Amino acid sequence: MSIIARSEAAGTQQHGYVWRGRQQAATTFAPGTERERVTALTRAVAVAALEVMAGTRPAAQLLRWTTPEIVDKLRRRSGVLQQRRLLEPPQAPVHATHRHSEVLRQRVCHVTEGVYEVALVIRDDARTRALVIRAERPELAWRVTVLEIG
């Protein structure tokens, strides 16, 4: 999440930069609304989770945005898929699973203050999957607390 600083003193902003020595500003979070930030976060986490299952992304990269339980669950599922890939012939559909993921649909529902639930439909080279995500903001940062992959 980026923070934009707006300077109150004239002449301290040049070419989109605010010089730190002259900052006397309130900070605002950007970009967009809370719903837009949750939409972007959950989309990125969903695609990254499928990349973890494909073995193309380390699960540890999701620790910043998810809980340790979700990361452990993804590691286990990824390990099972890796073992299955070793047993299948190279042309089997399991080798194409979770590659080139494309989000077809995303529905975002505001549950309560600081809680959103999101349903996604993602297609890859071999199949189409449904994902359900719950994002919560206990303090300042959003975190995915539930991730179910169908």
N, CA, C and O of each residue as an XYZ file, in Angstrom:
600
protein
N       0.854     -1.148      0.000
C       0.000      0.000      0.000
C       0.907      1.219      0.000
O       1.829      1.293      0.812
N       0.675      2.158     -0.871
C       1.515      3.332     -0.930
C       0.887      4.476     -0.157
O      -0.330      4.525      0.024
N       1.710      5.373      0.286
C       1.235      6.544      1.007
C       1.658      7.771      0.227
O       2.817      7.902     -0.167
N       0.719      8.664      0.007
C       0.995      9.901     -0.706
C       1.050     11.022      0.322
O       0.120     11.185      1.112
N       2.112     11.783      0.318
C       2.214     12.914      1.228
C       1.877     14.185      0.465
O       2.393     14.415     -0.629
N       1.028     14.992      1.031
C       0.643     16.251      0.410
C       1.247     17.387      1.235
O       1.017     17.481      2.441
N       1.997     18.219      0.591
C       2.680     19.289      1.285
C       1.805     20.523      1.366
O       1.110     20.870      0.410
N       1.843     21.184      2.516
C       1.081     22.411      2.689
C       1.882     23.618      2.233
O       1.300     24.629      1.839
N       3.186     23.533      2.277
C       4.022     24.655      1.876
C       4.159     24.683      0.370
O       4.382     23.653     -0.266
N       4.024     25.870     -0.193
C       4.120     26.010     -1.652
C       5.558     25.804     -2.097
O       6.499     26.189     -1.404
N       5.710     25.198     -3.246
C       7.023     25.044     -3.838
C       7.820     23.858     -3.340
O       8.973     23.694     -3.740
N       7.257     23.029     -2.487
C       8.022     21.885     -1.991
C       7.814     20.642     -2.828
O       8.519     19.650     -2.646
N       6.861     20.676     -3.740
C       6.603     19.507     -4.579
C       7.096     19.812     -5.984
O       6.736     20.832     -6.571
N       7.923     18.921     -6.517
C       8.488     19.141     -7.831
C       8.495     17.823     -8.587
O       9.054     16.834     -8.113
N       7.882     17.806     -9.752
C       7.828     16.618    -10.608
C       7.238     15.415     -9.883
O       7.696     14.290    -10.083
N       6.229     15.637     -9.043
C       5.568     14.533     -8.363
C       6.245     14.070     -7.085
O       5.741     13.168     -6.416
N       7.388     14.673     -6.728
C       8.096     14.292     -5.507
C       7.899     15.366     -4.447
O       7.812     16.553     -4.764
N       7.832     14.956     -3.219
C       7.785     15.890     -2.101
C       9.098     15.739     -1.352
O       9.458     14.646     -0.917
N       9.805     16.848     -1.208
C      11.097     16.796     -0.537
C      10.872     16.607      0.946
O      10.132     17.373      1.565
N      11.503     15.591      1.528
C      11.268     15.213      2.924
C      11.608     16.328      3.912
O      10.952     16.453      4.946
N      12.594     17.116      3.616
C      12.994     18.175      4.535
C      11.923     19.229      4.735
O      11.930     19.920      5.754
N      11.016     19.371      3.803
C       9.989     20.405      3.877
C       8.586     19.844      4.034
O       7.603     20.559      3.843
N       8.492     18.589      4.376
C       7.158     17.993      4.526
C       6.494     18.496      5.792
O       7.056     18.421      6.884
N       5.296     19.004      5.624
C       4.432     19.361      6.749
C       3.044     18.963      6.312
O       2.190     19.814      6.063
N       2.827     17.692      6.222
C       1.633     17.241      5.534
C       0.923     16.141      6.280
O       1.497     15.421      7.097
N      -0.345     16.043      5.966
C      -1.128     14.886      6.397
C      -0.938     13.812      5.344
O      -0.799     14.120      4.160
N      -0.931     12.567      5.759
C      -0.779     11.491      4.792
C      -2.120     10.835      4.550
O      -2.943     10.706      5.456
N      -2.326     10.422      3.309
C      -3.543      9.703      2.953
C      -3.150      8.427      2.253
O      -2.133      8.380      1.561
N      -3.939      7.405      2.425
C      -3.660      6.137      1.775
C      -4.150      6.181      0.343
O      -5.164      6.809      0.038
N      -3.424      5.510     -0.526
C      -3.782      5.497     -1.937
C      -3.503      4.109     -2.466
O      -2.745      3.390     -1.816
N      -4.019      3.689     -3.534
C      -4.984      4.331     -4.416
C      -6.409      3.917     -4.084
O      -6.635      2.854     -3.506
N      -7.331      4.725     -4.437
C      -8.739      4.374     -4.439
C      -9.372      4.116     -3.091
O      -8.827      4.438     -2.035
N     -10.533      3.527     -3.173
C     -11.331      3.252     -1.991
C     -10.883      1.963     -1.315
O     -10.068      1.207     -1.845
N     -11.433      1.739     -0.142
C     -11.142      0.510      0.602
C     -11.519     -0.718     -0.217
O     -10.773     -1.697     -0.259
N     -12.661     -0.664     -0.858
C     -13.128     -1.791     -1.671
C     -12.166     -2.072     -2.828
O     -11.889     -3.232     -3.131
N     -11.660     -1.029     -3.469
C     -10.708     -1.212     -4.575
C      -9.405     -1.828     -4.079
O      -8.821     -2.671     -4.760
N      -8.949     -1.418     -2.906
C      -7.717     -1.997     -2.353
C      -7.909     -3.469     -2.020
O      -7.031     -4.289     -2.286
N      -9.069     -3.808     -1.431
C      -9.353     -5.214     -1.109
C      -9.466     -6.033     -2.389
O      -8.978     -7.162     -2.448
N     -10.106     -5.473     -3.411
C     -10.239     -6.169     -4.694
C      -8.869     -6.480     -5.284
O      -8.624     -7.602     -5.727
N      -7.979     -5.498     -5.293
C      -6.635     -5.703     -5.845
C      -5.838     -6.708     -5.017
O      -5.162     -7.575     -5.572
N      -5.915     -6.596     -3.696
C      -5.176     -7.511     -2.823
C      -5.632     -8.949     -3.001
O      -4.807     -9.848     -3.160
N      -6.940     -9.172     -2.976
C      -7.441    -10.548     -3.055
C      -7.182    -11.167     -4.422
O      -6.932    -12.369     -4.520
N      -7.239    -10.365     -5.468
C      -6.917    -10.870     -6.808
C      -5.459    -11.322     -6.852
O      -5.156    -12.405     -7.351
N      -4.575    -10.506     -6.338
C      -3.147    -10.844     -6.352
C      -2.852    -12.072     -5.492
O      -2.066    -12.932     -5.890
N      -3.472    -12.156     -4.326
C      -3.243    -13.303     -3.441
C      -3.788    -14.584     -4.067
O      -3.164    -15.639     -3.956
N      -4.942    -14.503     -4.721
C      -5.531    -15.693     -5.352
C      -4.623    -16.240     -6.452
O      -4.367    -17.443     -6.508
N      -4.142    -15.366     -7.317
C      -3.254    -15.812     -8.400
C      -1.939    -16.333     -7.815
O      -1.413    -17.345     -8.278
N      -1.412    -15.650     -6.807
C      -0.166    -16.097     -6.179
C      -0.339    -17.458     -5.509
O       0.574    -18.282     -5.541
N      -1.495    -17.701     -4.906
C      -1.748    -19.001     -4.268
C      -1.724    -20.124     -5.300
O      -1.187    -21.199     -5.036
N      -2.301    -19.881     -6.468
C      -2.263    -20.901     -7.523
C      -0.847    -21.095     -8.050
O      -0.473    -22.206     -8.424
N      -0.057    -20.023     -8.082
C       1.340    -20.150     -8.503
C       2.145    -20.956     -7.480
O       3.050    -21.702     -7.854
N       1.823    -20.812     -6.202
C       2.472    -21.630     -5.168
C       2.147    -23.094     -5.403
O       3.028    -23.949     -5.324
N       0.885    -23.386     -5.690
C       0.491    -24.776     -5.940
C       1.157    -25.328     -7.195
O       1.406    -26.531     -7.287
N       1.446    -24.463     -8.156
C       2.117    -24.903     -9.382
C       3.608    -25.120     -9.166
O       4.276    -25.752     -9.985
N       4.126    -24.593     -8.061
C       5.553    -24.719     -7.806
C       6.372    -23.617     -8.434
O       7.600    -23.705     -8.458
N       5.728    -22.576     -8.946
C       6.449    -21.484     -9.593
C       6.682    -20.298     -8.667
O       7.343    -19.337     -9.062
N       6.160    -20.340     -7.452
C       6.334    -19.255     -6.484
C       6.528    -19.873     -5.103
O       5.819    -20.814     -4.746
N       7.474    -19.361     -4.322
C       7.639    -19.867     -2.960
C       6.470    -19.427     -2.073
O       6.009    -18.289     -2.167
N       6.004    -20.313     -1.230
C       4.866    -20.010     -0.355
C       5.192    -18.895      0.629
O       4.295    -18.167      1.053
N       6.442    -18.753      0.993
C       6.835    -17.728      1.963
C       6.518    -16.313      1.479
O       6.377    -15.401      2.294
N       6.406    -16.121      0.176
C       6.082    -14.795     -0.347
C       4.685    -14.341      0.046
O       4.390    -13.148     -0.015
N       3.824    -15.261      0.445
C       2.460    -14.896      0.833
C       2.328    -14.561      2.317
O       1.253    -14.149      2.753
N       3.380    -14.726      3.093
C       3.295    -14.476      4.536
C       2.922    -13.035      4.865
O       2.286    -12.781      5.888
N       3.302    -12.110      4.030
C       3.003    -10.700      4.291
C       1.501    -10.417      4.250
O       1.012     -9.552      4.977
N       0.771    -11.144      3.401
C      -0.643    -10.846      3.190
C      -1.584    -11.910      3.734
O      -2.800    -11.718      3.707
N      -1.059    -13.019      4.223
C      -1.912    -14.105      4.715
C      -1.455    -14.528      6.105
O      -0.506    -13.978      6.664
N      -2.148    -15.511      6.641
C      -1.765    -16.069      7.940
C      -0.793    -17.233      7.729
O      -0.758    -17.810      6.642
N      -0.010    -17.585      8.739
C       0.894    -18.732      8.611
C       0.156    -20.039      8.324
O       0.700    -20.916      7.653
N      -1.068    -20.181      8.820
C      -1.847    -21.401      8.567
C      -2.155    -21.564      7.083
O      -2.091    -22.673      6.551
N      -2.485    -20.471      6.419
C      -2.771    -20.526      4.981
C      -1.516    -20.911      4.213
O      -1.576    -21.724      3.290
N      -0.385    -20.337      4.585
C       0.874    -20.655      3.903
C       1.224    -22.129      4.090
O       1.646    -22.786      3.139
N       1.056    -22.654      5.296
C       1.331    -24.080      5.539
C       0.412    -24.973      4.712
O       0.850    -25.978      4.151
N      -0.850    -24.604      4.641
C      -1.814    -25.380      3.846
C      -1.424    -25.382      2.363
O      -1.513    -26.413      1.695
N      -0.995    -24.229      1.857
C      -0.569    -24.152      0.455
C       0.697    -24.973      0.218
O       0.832    -25.618     -0.823
N       1.617    -24.954      1.171
C       2.839    -25.766      1.044
C       2.506    -27.250      0.956
O       3.074    -27.976      0.139
N       1.573    -27.700      1.811
C       1.187    -29.120      1.791
C       0.541    -29.493      0.462
O       0.878    -30.520     -0.126
N      -0.396    -28.653     -0.017
C      -1.067    -28.953     -1.290
C      -0.076    -28.927     -2.445
O      -0.165    -29.740     -3.365
N       0.860    -27.999     -2.395
C       1.875    -27.924     -3.440
C       2.746    -29.178     -3.435
O       3.091    -29.703     -4.494
N       3.098    -29.652     -2.251
C       3.897    -30.877     -2.147
C       3.183    -32.085     -2.710
O       3.797    -32.913     -3.384
N       1.884    -32.197     -2.441
C       1.092    -33.308     -2.980
C       1.058    -33.238     -4.504
O       1.223    -34.253     -5.181
N       0.843    -32.030     -5.043
C       0.815    -31.888     -6.506
C       2.177    -32.195     -7.126
O       2.246    -32.798     -8.197
N       3.261    -31.786     -6.462
C       4.600    -32.075     -6.986
C       4.847    -33.583     -7.032
O       5.425    -34.086     -7.996
N       4.413    -34.304     -5.998
C       4.572    -35.762     -5.991
C       3.743    -36.405     -7.096
O       4.186    -37.351     -7.746
N       2.546    -35.888     -7.302
C       1.688    -36.443     -8.352
C       2.288    -36.194     -9.735
O       2.195    -37.046    -10.618
N       2.901    -35.031     -9.920
C       3.524    -34.730    -11.212
C       4.650    -35.709    -11.533
O       4.882    -36.038    -12.696
N       5.342    -36.169    -10.503
C       6.424    -37.129    -10.718
C       5.906    -38.475    -11.207
O       6.613    -39.197    -11.910
N       4.676    -38.815    -10.839
C       4.105    -40.111    -11.208
C       3.388    -40.099    -12.553
O       3.191    -41.152    -13.160
N       2.998    -38.920    -13.019
C       2.217    -38.808    -14.256
C       3.128    -38.605    -15.462
O       4.225    -38.064    -15.326
N       2.681    -39.034    -16.643
C       3.455    -38.768    -17.859
C       3.466    -37.268    -18.175
O       2.578    -36.542    -17.727
N       4.452    -36.795    -18.937
C       4.594    -35.358    -19.207
C       3.377    -34.702    -19.870
O       3.162    -33.504    -19.688
N       2.588    -35.444    -20.622
C       1.433    -34.857    -21.307
C       0.180    -34.832    -20.433
O      -0.859    -34.350    -20.886
N       0.237    -35.327    -19.215
C      -0.933    -35.371    -18.324
C      -1.374    -33.957    -17.950
O      -0.541    -33.057    -17.834
N      -2.684    -33.758    -17.760
C      -3.198    -32.425    -17.424
C      -2.639    -31.842    -16.130
O      -2.625    -30.622    -15.964
N      -2.181    -32.685    -15.218
C      -1.665    -32.181    -13.947
C      -0.443    -31.287    -14.150
O      -0.156    -30.446    -13.299
N       0.278    -31.447    -15.252
C       1.457    -30.630    -15.522
C       1.091    -29.226    -15.983
O       1.907    -28.311    -15.867
N      -0.109    -29.039    -16.497
C      -0.543    -27.717    -16.961
C      -1.354    -26.973    -15.909
O      -1.686    -25.803    -16.101
N      -1.672    -27.624    -14.816
C      -2.509    -27.011    -13.791
C      -1.816    -25.811    -13.165
O      -0.626    -25.861    -12.854
N      -2.558    -24.751    -12.985
C      -2.140    -23.521    -12.310
C      -1.098    -22.729    -13.085
O      -0.388    -21.917    -12.492
N      -0.990    -22.934    -14.347
C      -0.077    -22.120    -15.142
C      -0.911    -21.182    -16.005
O      -1.968    -21.564    -16.508
N      -0.438    -19.973    -16.172
C      -1.128    -18.949    -16.960
C      -2.526    -18.682    -16.406
O      -3.513    -18.768    -17.137
N      -2.608    -18.366    -15.148
C      -3.898    -18.136    -14.495
C      -4.503    -16.811    -14.945
O      -3.810    -15.803    -15.084
N      -5.816    -16.840    -15.168
C      -6.562    -15.655    -15.591
C      -7.824    -15.554    -14.736
O      -8.597    -16.508    -14.645
N      -8.027    -14.399    -14.113
C      -9.219    -14.185    -13.292
C     -10.383    -13.883    -14.227
O     -10.375    -12.883    -14.944
N     -11.388    -14.763    -14.209
C     -12.568    -14.570    -15.044
C     -13.615    -13.716    -14.344
O     -14.229    -12.849    -14.966
N     -13.819    -13.956    -13.062
C     -14.833    -13.244    -12.283
C     -14.319    -12.986    -10.879
O     -13.549    -13.768    -10.321
N     -14.761    -11.876    -10.329
C     -14.436    -11.566     -8.944
C     -15.610    -10.806     -8.339
O     -16.027     -9.773     -8.862
N     -16.132    -11.317     -7.244
C     -17.245    -10.691     -6.527
C     -16.770    -10.326     -5.127
O     -16.261    -11.175     -4.394
N     -16.938     -9.071     -4.764
C     -16.487     -8.571     -3.473
C     -17.700     -8.181     -2.643
O     -18.568     -7.442     -3.109
N     -17.760     -8.679     -1.410
C     -18.894     -8.419     -0.519
C     -18.386     -7.839      0.800
O     -17.557     -8.449      1.475
N     -18.886     -6.667      1.158
C     -18.531     -6.036      2.430
C     -19.377     -6.666      3.529
O     -20.600     -6.525      3.527
N     -18.737     -7.363      4.472
C     -19.454     -8.080      5.524
C     -19.726     -7.153      6.709
O     -20.881     -6.907      7.057
N     -18.681     -6.652      7.313
C     -18.776     -5.681      8.405
C     -17.594     -4.734      8.277
O     -16.798     -4.842      7.345
N     -17.487     -3.819      9.204
C     -16.370     -2.878      9.188
C     -15.044     -3.641      9.253
O     -14.797     -4.386     10.201
N     -14.203     -3.452      8.250
C     -12.905     -4.102      8.221
C     -12.913     -5.554      7.800
O     -11.915     -6.250      7.990
N     -14.025     -6.041      7.225
C     -14.108     -7.439      6.787
C     -14.784     -7.506      5.423
O     -15.875     -6.969      5.232
N     -14.123     -8.170      4.474
C     -14.675     -8.413      3.145
C     -14.562     -9.897      2.832
O     -13.629    -10.567      3.275
N     -15.517    -10.402      2.068
C     -15.435    -11.758      1.537
C     -15.482    -11.666      0.023
O     -16.265    -10.902     -0.542
N     -14.637    -12.453     -0.625
C     -14.458    -12.355     -2.067
C     -14.544    -13.744     -2.674
O     -13.955    -14.696     -2.163
N     -15.283    -13.850     -3.768
C     -15.358    -15.095     -4.544
C     -14.719    -14.826     -5.898
O     -15.009    -13.815     -6.539
N     -13.855    -15.726     -6.328
C     -13.169    -15.577     -7.608
C     -13.310    -16.846     -8.429
O     -13.391    -17.948     -7.886
N     -13.338    -16.676     -9.738
C     -13.273    -17.793    -10.675
C     -12.019    -17.561    -11.504
O     -11.883    -16.532    -12.166
N     -11.101    -18.527    -11.463
C      -9.816    -18.393    -12.147
C      -9.619    -19.578    -13.076
O      -9.816    -20.729    -12.687
N      -9.226    -19.279    -14.313
C      -8.970    -20.327    -15.307
C      -7.472    -20.385    -15.577
O      -6.800    -19.360    -15.693
N      -6.967    -21.611    -15.672
C      -5.583    -21.803    -16.096
C      -5.581    -22.694    -17.331
O      -6.631    -22.907    -17.938
N      -4.434    -23.212    -17.706
C      -4.339    -24.010    -18.930
C      -5.134    -25.309    -18.871
O      -5.563    -25.811    -19.910
N      -5.341    -25.862    -17.680
C      -5.967    -27.179    -17.574
C      -7.392    -27.158    -17.046
O      -8.186    -28.029    -17.400
N      -7.736    -26.189    -16.212
C      -9.053    -26.217    -15.576
C      -9.466    -24.841    -15.080
O      -8.693    -23.884    -15.111
N     -10.710    -24.775    -14.623
C     -11.249    -23.560    -14.023
C     -11.531    -23.857    -12.559
O     -12.095    -24.899    -12.226
N     -11.135    -22.933    -11.683
C     -11.278    -23.141    -10.244
C     -12.037    -21.987     -9.607
O     -12.025    -20.859    -10.099
N     -12.696    -22.300     -8.502
C     -13.338    -21.282     -7.674
C     -12.498    -21.087     -6.418
O     -11.998    -22.052     -5.840
N     -12.348    -19.847     -6.003
C     -11.632    -19.530     -4.778
C     -12.504    -18.618     -3.929
O     -13.229    -17.769     -4.448
N     -12.426    -18.804     -2.629
C     -13.135    -17.944     -1.689
C     -12.104    -17.386     -0.717
O     -11.282    -18.121     -0.169
N     -12.165    -16.079     -0.515
C     -11.190    -15.401      0.338
C     -11.925    -14.506      1.325
O     -12.907    -13.850      0.978
N     -11.440    -14.492      2.545
C     -11.926    -13.537      3.548
C     -10.747    -12.643      3.907
O      -9.696    -13.127      4.329
N     -10.925    -11.346      3.738
C      -9.886    -10.372      4.062
C     -10.343     -9.546      5.254
O     -11.474     -9.060      5.293
N      -9.458     -9.395      6.213
C      -9.770     -8.627      7.415
C      -8.681     -7.590      7.649
O      -7.521     -7.776      7.281
N      -9.095     -6.497      8.269
C      -8.146     -5.441      8.610
C      -8.243     -5.174     10.108
O      -8.996     -4.298     10.533
N      -7.483     -5.925     10.916
C      -7.553     -5.707     12.357
C      -6.923     -4.376     12.780
O      -7.348     -3.775     13.767
N      -5.920     -3.920     12.042
C      -5.262     -2.651     12.360
C      -5.177     -1.818     11.090
O      -6.207     -1.389     10.570
N      -3.982     -1.582     10.585
C      -3.828     -0.767      9.383
C      -3.730     -1.585      8.105
O      -4.152     -1.123      7.045
N      -3.186     -2.783      8.185
C      -2.931     -3.575      6.983
C      -3.997     -4.645      6.783
O      -4.488     -5.241      7.742
N      -4.346     -4.876      5.519
C      -5.287     -5.946      5.173
C      -4.557     -7.271      5.203
O      -3.383     -7.353      4.841
N      -5.260     -8.313      5.638
C      -4.681     -9.654      5.701
C      -5.742    -10.666      5.301
O      -6.897    -10.572      5.717
N      -5.339    -11.630      4.493
C      -6.237    -12.720      4.109
C      -6.232    -13.733      5.244
O      -5.186    -14.278      5.595
N      -7.417    -13.985      5.822
C      -7.515    -14.901      6.963
C      -8.123    -16.246      6.581
O      -7.955    -17.229      7.302
N      -8.828    -16.296      5.451
C      -9.405    -17.550      4.959
C      -9.154    -17.617      3.461
O      -9.394    -16.648      2.740
N      -8.670    -18.764      2.993
C      -8.457    -18.998      1.564
C      -8.845    -20.435      1.273
O      -8.192    -21.370      1.737
N      -9.901    -20.606      0.508
C     -10.360    -21.943      0.117
C     -10.282    -22.051     -1.397
O     -10.766    -21.178     -2.118
N      -9.674    -23.125     -1.871
C      -9.521    -23.355     -3.307
C     -10.317    -24.587     -3.682
O     -10.116    -25.664     -3.120
N     -11.233    -24.425     -4.645
C     -12.073    -25.536     -5.081
C     -11.530    -26.239     -6.287
O     -12.135    -27.197     -6.768
